[in-house]
């Protein structure tokens, strides 16, 4: 069972990941089932209660689950030479919002408290400008639940400022090219690893090794071509805990305790 956090609309998630699940099933000789999760917090609980074998984690949800359930990162997609993502601060081009001062009293669309791009980064971004209470600075702070919904919140006039991850932002622009001229990126975070396949710590070692080997050799197998193309990736690369350096620096700067953090 492989869990997927709600990064985008579930139908788009399914079309992106189902070819990979089918390929892994054939290579491993196992039935591979994708579990679409309702929230970023749910993935952590699923590992605490041993209800998943693996999942594709965003960086902060990885750090939280790593601290609480000891998961192990295996590999992540390389998207045409990019295997990391950044958090963005985005506004509409015609909003007249050019800087932090212009945002005061406006509406902010975050994603979820267990995301780096959609929560941690914007909290740090505003803190560096002396804004520690977002609820007081903005007239409204909403949690969109996914990165694409945060983007569409400003397009649908439900928010004035959004904080999505750049990989989803780029996918939305690719699917809707006319939106590129309607949106402006005001800031971007330091890079953190793209969604990484991680496994529970007590997964059978031989299966863990086989799964990692299959992922790292996808680009060497013609039969895996459709799986990589569906993800928009060219290969998978090995991922380790130390790759999350910028994330851990952000966690440290915000004095977040991963063991007690209210990730709901």
N, C-alpha and C positions, 0 to 999 in steps of 0.2 A: 504494500500500500504506500503510494507516494502522494503526499499532500501538496496542494498548491494554494498559496496565499492569494487573496482577491486583488491582484494588481490591476486587472482590467475586467471588463465585462466577461462573464463566465463562458459565453459562446466563443469569444475570441481566445480565451485561455485554452479552451478545449481544442480548437483548431490548431493552436500552436504546439501543444504538448502531446496530443494523442498519437501522432506518428512516432514520437520518441518512445512512448510507453509500449506501443506495439513492437517496435524494434527491440527494446530491452527484453520484453517477454520472450521473443524468439531466441535471442542470444543466450539468455539465462535459463531457458527452459522452465520458466515460471509464469504464472498469471500475474501480470502487473496491472494494478488498478489505480486510477487517478482519483484522489479524494479532493473535491473542490471545497475549500473552507470558507466560512461566512465572514471571518474576521482575522486580523493579524494576531490577535490574542489567542484564538482557538488553536493555532498550530503549536504553541507552547504547551498548552494543556494536553494535547494529543500525544505529545512525547512524554510528558510527566506520567501519564496513565498508560503508556505503551500501546497506544491505539494506531500508531503509524510506524512504518519501518524506515521511511525516508521522506524528505520534503525539499522543495526548492524554497530557500529562505532569502528574504531580503536581509540586509546587513544587521539592522538593529534587532529584528526578530530572531536572527541567528544568535547574536550576543546574549540576549535574554534566555533563550532556550539552552544555549551552551552552558550558561551559569546554573540554570535550574535542573537540567536533565542530562548534561554532559554529551551532547551530540557531537558528531565528528564531520567536518567538511571534507568532501571528496574532490569535486570538480565543478567548474562553472563554464558557461558558454563564452566563446570569444566571438563578438559580433563585428565581423569585418575589421579585426584589429583592435577592437575595444572590448575589454572584459571587465570594465568598471562602469559605475554610473555616478552622477552628481545630483544633488538636490538643487532645485531651481526656485527662484522667486519670480512669478509671472503675473503680468497685468495685461489688460486690453490696450491696444495701441491708442485708441481714442479716449482713454480714461483720464488723461491729464495727470496721471500718477508717475512722477519722475524720480522720486526719492522717498526716504523714510518719512519725512515730515508730511508729505502729501498723503500718506497712508493713514494718518491719525483720524479716527472716527469712521474709517471705512470697514468693509466686511472681509474677513480672512477665511479662506478655505484650506484647512489642513487635511491630512488623510486619516491617520490613526496614531495613537500614542505609542504604538510598537513599531513605528517606521522611522528610518533615518531621514530620508528625503522629505517625508510628509509630516514630520514632527520635530525630531531632534535638531536637524539643521536650521529650520526657521527659528526655533527657540534660541539657539546659539546666535544666529544672525541678528535677531532683534536685541538680544542681551548685549551684544558688542556695541550697540548704539544706545545703551542705557535703558532699554525697554525690557523690564523683567516681568511685567504683568500684562499679558496679551489681552486678557478679558477687559481691562480698563482702557488700553490704548485703542483697541478696535471696537466698533459699535457691535460687532457680532463675530464670534469665532465658531465656525462649523467644522465638523469632521465628516468628510465626504465618503470615507470608507474604501475608496480606491483612487489611484492616481489619475485615471482618465476622468472620473467623476469630479475630481477637484478642478481639472482644466475646464470641463464643461460647466462647472458652477459659475465661472466668470463669464463664459460665453452666453450663458442663459440668464445673466444678471441676477444670480443668487449670491454672488460674492464679487469683490473688487480685486482681491489679491489671492493668488493660489500658490501652493508649494508642492508641486509634483516632482517625480524623478525624471531626469532628462531622457532616458530610454523610452519611457511611455510617451513623453511629450513628442519625441521624434516620430514614434509610431502613429500618433494621432495626426501629426502634420502630414505624414506620408499618405495616410488614408484620406485626409481632407486638406489638400494642398492650398486651398484658398484661405485656410486659417492662419497660415504663416504670416500674412500681412496684417492680421487682426490681433496678434499677440506679440508681446515684447518681454524678453527675459532681462530682468534687472540685476540678478546676481546668481552665482553658482557656487556650490560647495566644493571642497576637496573630494577627490574620487575615492570610492569604496567598492569592494567586489560586487559584480552583478549577481543576480540571484543564483545561489550555489546549491547543488544537491548535497544534502547532509544526511547522515544516517544515525540511528540510535546507537548508543555506545555498546549495547550488548548484542548487536546484530552479529550473526555467525561470521567469524573472521574470513573464512574462505569465500563467502558470498560477498562480503564487503570488498575483498580484493578483486573478485571477478567483475563486480559492478564498476569499480573504479577503472579497471583495465578496459572494459567495454567503452566507457565514456571517453577515455583518453585516446581511443583508437577509432572513434566514429569517422573521422576524416580519412581514414585509410580503407574504409569499406564502402564500396559503391552502393550497397544495399541500404546504407544509412543516409544517403544523400537527401532523401525526402524529409527525413527527421530533422536534419540540420537546416534544410531550407525552410521548413515550417517555423523553426525558431528564429530564422534570420541569422543563423550562426555559421561559422566556417569550421569550428572545432570546439572541443572542450579542453580546458587547461586545469592542471592540478591547483587546488586551493588549500591553504593552511590558515590556522588561526592568526598567525602573524601578518597575513595579508590585510587584516582589518585594522591596521595601525591608525589610520585617520579616524575611523569610527571610535576606537578606544580613546583617542585623544579628545574627541568631542564629549564622550561619556565622562571623562575625567574633568573636563572644563565645566561641565554642568553639574558635577558632583552627584552623578546618578549611581545609586546602589542597585546593581542588577538583581540581587537576591530579594530586594524588598520593593522594587519598582512596580507601581500600580499599572500594569500593562493593559488593563481593560479600558 
